[in-house]
Amino acid sequence: MENFLAFPLQHLPFIALVLIIAFTVHEFAHAYSAYKFGDMTAYNEGRVTLNPRVHLDVLGTILILLAGFGWAKPVPVNPSRFKYPRAMGIVVSLLGPVSNLLLAVIGLLIFHLLDNSGVLIDASRGVQMAVQTFMSYFIYLNMLLFLFNLIPLPPLDGYRILADLLPLRARYKIEQYAQWGSYIFLLLVFIPPLRQVTLDPYLSLIPQIIEFFSSLIGTIF
């Protein structure tokens, strides 16, 4: 079974907990910002909550375990109820990935403080390894979700951001082909040659971004 997973089998409890937190905060950020901008759609469907049960998507969760990529249940948003539909739509779409970036930075800060405070010095080796493993996945997976969701393909946030940024004529044009976006995305994920020249180079930025924020935190603290 482990051969079919993107992560070691023994680490699945850590990964599951990280994904519950990451996906829940991500979708809550969408739902809450849309609600504050005047769209009650997500609120009426009970999505303005930190209860993970209403946000997790079965396929998206399984996919991240198998391929290292995935998503939660999309938050329904009606931009026509915003005062400034396109500008506020961009903000609502962007806040999901940004929430994961913030979680990753918070994780780096906690990891830095734990490492420098000596809190875990007296803990057993098992506890130290568990904390280190959890924090490593917490930082990495949230950074992954930040970059991954900015890819301009449906059903990802990057597509909605792109659609709101484009002139109306161009937006109508790409929306005609939006139904194929999910298939293109799956091809990029599961066909290694395509993945190696598209997703892999893009997501190789993750260690560099983590290193940047780690150095920044180290400088400040």
Beta strands, then each sheet from edge to edge (+ up, - down):
end
